[in-house]
């Protein structure tokens, strides 16, 4: 799920030097998000995170009824929001071989 204003956030985050993602791969990832992501329009503002800028991601998960919210910075987020579990990429990837995540 992608909220339109946060599309730029993905580009900015993937370009962070500490992630060491080559430009070509970043462009492929952004295209993958564009082609397979679902746009949602949150209908309400939430105050669920310790960083107000991160609330928009919880708002998207809430509007979409998402199973997971993936972040690299769990300390700003609650562990759960309703039925949405907040996870890191690594913990989500670990669930895939078990068939727990599509």
QUILINBEL-V655822 format. One record per run of one state. SS is the DSSP state (alpha for helix, beta for strand, coil for the rest). FROM is the first residue (numbers start at 0). TO is the last residue. If there is no record, write none. Layout:
{{SS/FROM/TO} {SS/FROM/TO}}
//
This chain:
{{coil/0/0} {beta/1/1} {coil/2/2} {alpha/3/13} {coil/14/15} {alpha/16/18} {coil/19/21} {alpha/22/35} {coil/36/37} {beta/38/38} {coil/39/50} {alpha/51/63} {coil/64/66} {beta/67/69} {coil/70/72} {alpha/73/75} {coil/76/78} {beta/79/80} {coil/81/82} {beta/83/86} {coil/87/87} {alpha/88/95} {coil/96/101}}
//
